Amino acid sequence: MVLRANPGTLRVVQVAESLARTCATLAEGFFGPGSRAQADQLVRASSSIASNIVEGCGRGSVADFRRFLLQARGSAQETLSQLRRVNVTTNEERGKVSTLQSRTVLVLKMLNRLYDHPPPDK
């Protein structure tokens, strides 16, 4: 079966890209020992979510698309793990991290739904 998915029309890509931008902004404020590595890991994991979805769209088959969705799901889980490790010092930071965790869970749900119901052939 041939897959013809336009990543620009997939809502999960838009949410994942927004998540990556916000994670990058949050990571700019990390400080202390190991903060640079932790910031880099958070940015790379969150950026990989949308990248894997888009790459899967370009592969052309549902099987390949699903394989890349699994990679995206792994990156989303890694993003959650990195967000749990963030050292928050203020209520404002706590709120930002909580919002990012919620968005990441939303992306995971969207990926699961997309895996079960890939875009139709055209």
N, C-alpha and C positions, 0 to 999 in steps of 0.2 A: 504494500500500500504506500502510495506517495504522499508525503506531507508537504503542504504548501502553507506554512504559517508565517505571518508577518509579525515579527517581534514588536514592531511599533504599535500594534493594535492589542497586544496582550497586557492586560491590567497588571499582572504579576511583575512584568518587566518594569513598568513605571514605578510600582511600589518598591521594588528591589533597588532601583537606581536612586530613588529618594532616600531609602535606608542607607545606602552606601555613602551618599553625600553627607548625611547627618552624622554617621559614624566617623567620617573623616574630620568633620568639624569638632566632634567630641574629642577625638584622639589628639587634636592639636593642643588641648589643655592638659594632657597627661604630664606628670612630673615625678621625679624621684628615681631611685634605682630600678632599672629594668623597664622604665616607662616607654623608652623609645622602641624597644622590641615589642612590647605589648601593643603600643599604638600601631606599629607596622602590621602586626598580625591581625588586629581588628579591621584595619582598612583593607588588607588583602582578602580576608575571609568575606567581608561584606561585599566587596567589589566582584568577587567571583560568582556570587549568586546570579546576578543579571547576565554576566558574561557567559556562563554556562547555558542559560536558557536561550540566549541569542544564538550561540553556536549550535545548539541543538536544532533550532529552527532552520539553520542553513544546511543541515545534513541531508534532508530530503526524505527520510523514512521515519515512520512512527517508532520503530524499535530504537533507532539512533536518538531520536528526540527524547524518548523516555530514559535512555541511558544518561543523557546530559541533564535531565531533570533530577535524576538521582544524585548526580554530582552537585547540582545546585542545592539540593536538600542537605547534602553533607556540609556544604559551605554555610548554609543557614544555621545548622546545628553548631558549627564551629563559631559562628558569630555570637550565638547565644552563650556559648561557653566563655568567650572573651568578655562579653558584657557582664557576666556574673563575677568576673575577676576585677572589674573596675573598682578602684578605691574611691568611693564617693565621700565627700567631706561636707557637702551642704545639701539642704533639702531641694534646692534647684537642680543640682547634679543628679540627685536621687530620682527626681521626676523625669529628667531627660533619659536616664538609663532605663527607667521603667517603661517609658514610652517606646524606646528603641527595642526593648525586649518584646513588648506587645506587637510592634510592627513586624518583628522577625517571626513571631509565632503566626501572625497573619500570613506572611509569605509562605511559611511551611504548609499551612492549610491550603493556600492557593496552589502550591506545587502539587500537593497530594490530589487535589481535585483535577488539575490539568493532566496529571499522570493517568488518572482513571478515565478522563474524557479529553483526549487530545483534539486539537482543531480538526474540523472535517476536511476531507478532500474537496478541491474545487475544480 
